[in-house]
Amino acid sequence: MLLIPAIDLKDGHCVRLRQGDMSESTIFSDNPAAMARRWIDAGARRLHLVDLNGAFAGKPVNESAVKAILAEVGDEIPVQLGGGIRDLDT
């Protein structure tokens, strides 16, 4: 079985929403890149990122957090991204 950890991003933080409600979130980390490193160190073989602000806005919002994660991860593991991507150019 392959477990794929997800990092949900809201306002630059790693969060979990309560029942999908953007106004009710729990912050798990203020440092998304450090959270990605933590998952890699725990043995993750890939990551799934979700730009929650982007999903609600219809366009990417947490670009700096995503870039920080990608810089931390480098080419160690594949990273999948969702949220706010509505066209091929994005």
Buried (B, 14 or more C-beta within 10 A) or exposed (E): EEEEBEBBBBBBBBBEBEEEEBEEBEEEBEBBBEBBBBBBEEEBEBBBBBBBBBBBEEBBBBBEBBEBBBEBBEEBBEBEBBBBBEEEEE
